[in-house]
Amino acid sequence: MSKSIPRANLYLPGQDAPEQSRRLAEMPLLILVGLTGVGKTSLLEHLGYPTLPDRRELVDRYVFPLYGYAEKQLDRSERFALTRRFRQEHPGGVAEILLGSRALPAWPLLFDGLRGEAEVSFALSHLPQSRFVVLEARDLTRLSRLLTRGDAFDRVRVERDDLTNLRELARGVLNEDELEEALSWNVPVSELTAKLKIVVEERKNYNPDGVRRALQGSPRALFLNTETLSLAEEAAAIRAFVEQIHA
């Protein structure tokens, strides 16, 4: 998480917490929902809201030790496999971790982020004061942002990095025109394949259509298209959303 984002402490299930802390189930919480490359980090920096440890850190601190992987560096595919295993045993996924966690009362207090229909539905039911900001972008846009963001976290093993494999990987995620556009970016096929694999794995594990199904029409949800809105417009919409909530 960027140092420019104000940090709030999160006390995980089983950890000692200050007396004045409260269960997240009893507190208002602003939850960002969106896949890699929709623009969450830039938005967090722009908002400047106190932010709990993010999804990546919760998985590192809570999920991986359950399976003996606390010290091992895993690539994105390996992480997807372990979090999928966790969700099989805990259908609410990361939202179940939040349910058993505590924090000091604050508003707005932000968490980045939940993914997929099951996690969002669980949070909607079990974190009754939570509000959701859903950030959306096309898979092609997310792929483009992944290629330019330079995050060492975006490592993934690719068995084959030829054009034929790339086209197979893109099937069902990018249409033919989008694939041709991606190929025109002058990016090595190996790099394009690796980043596309992340997009494909995320869509397979956390289909964003399910999130829309779960939250569509809810007064507790705000949907933002990060392709059509500027960062300032996104932040203004969220601040207006927050101001409506009497926490």
Disulfide bonds with the S-S distance in Angstrom:
none
